[in-house]
Amino acid sequence: MIQRKQTLFLLFSIIILVGYLFSPVIRVEDAGVVTNIFGYDLKKNIPFPIIGRYFVYITLDAAITAIVLNLITIFLYKKRKWQMAFCWLSLIPVVFAFCFTYYHWATTDSTSDTVFYYGNISLGVSVVFILLAWFFIKKDEELVKSLDRLR
């Protein structure tokens, strides 16, 4: 149902998350040379015994997971309680991608200037759109409950 506000907010969130995949998240300036690091370039292994070497494309996986969850949420327009649950579930990978990028930025051992770049702002905007969609889904649910009371 494209005419619903929450569907539009979820579509905006999907568009922003796709844009996140192709926007730089960290900018490194070293002796006049500027290097942009994208979300899928964060190839830092986490020192964890077994699964540490598999966290190579973690921000890419998190963004794609959030995109898929938002798409599923759009098509569950008849089940509002499920939609609200999927909105909360889609927030988890978005916040995780932001935190992982911040962790990578904060723990980088370099003598050059590293800047937290505009690609990460898109994650915050995506969180706002998901929360707005959740709010309007909740509003629809309350409207349906009030109409049930009138019957």
ZICORQUI-V329010 format. One record per residue. N is the residue number from 1. RES is the residue in one letter. PHI is phi as a letter, one per 20 degrees, with the letter a starting at -180 (NA if undefined). Layout:
N_RES_PHI, N_RES_PHI
This chain:
1_M_NA, 2_I_f, 3_Q_e, 4_R_e, 5_K_f, 6_Q_f, 7_T_f, 8_L_f, 9_F_f, 10_L_f, 11_L_f, 12_F_f, 13_S_f, 14_I_f, 15_I_f, 16_I_f, 17_L_f, 18_V_f, 19_G_f, 20_Y_f, 21_L_f, 22_F_d, 23_S_d, 24_P_f, 25_V_d, 26_I_c, 27_R_d, 28_V_d, 29_E_d, 30_D_c, 31_A_l, 32_G_n, 33_V_e, 34_V_d, 35_T_c, 36_N_e, 37_I_d, 38_F_e, 39_G_g, 40_Y_e, 41_D_e, 42_L_f, 43_K_d, 44_K_d, 45_N_f, 46_I_e, 47_P_f, 48_F_c, 49_P_g, 50_I_d, 51_I_e, 52_G_f, 53_R_f, 54_Y_e, 55_F_e, 56_V_e, 57_Y_d, 58_I_f, 59_T_f, 60_L_f, 61_D_f, 62_A_f, 63_A_f, 64_I_f, 65_T_f, 66_A_f, 67_I_f, 68_V_f, 69_L_f, 70_N_f, 71_L_f, 72_I_f, 73_T_f, 74_I_f, 75_F_e, 76_L_e, 77_Y_f, 78_K_e, 79_K_d, 80_R_f, 81_K_f, 82_W_f, 83_Q_f, 84_M_f, 85_A_f, 86_F_f, 87_C_f, 88_W_f, 89_L_f, 90_S_f, 91_L_f, 92_I_g, 93_P_f, 94_V_f, 95_V_f, 96_F_f, 97_A_f, 98_F_f, 99_C_f, 100_F_f, 101_T_f, 102_Y_f, 103_Y_f, 104_H_f, 105_W_f, 106_A_f, 107_T_d, 108_T_f, 109_D_e, 110_S_b, 111_T_e, 112_S_e, 113_D_e, 114_T_d, 115_V_c, 116_F_f, 117_Y_e, 118_Y_f, 119_G_f, 120_N_f, 121_I_f, 122_S_f, 123_L_f, 124_G_f, 125_V_f, 126_S_f, 127_V_f, 128_V_f, 129_F_f, 130_I_f, 131_L_f, 132_L_f, 133_A_f, 134_W_f, 135_F_f, 136_F_f, 137_I_f, 138_K_f, 139_K_f, 140_D_f, 141_E_f, 142_E_f, 143_L_f, 144_V_f, 145_K_f, 146_S_f, 147_L_f, 148_D_f, 149_R_f, 150_L_f, 151_R_f
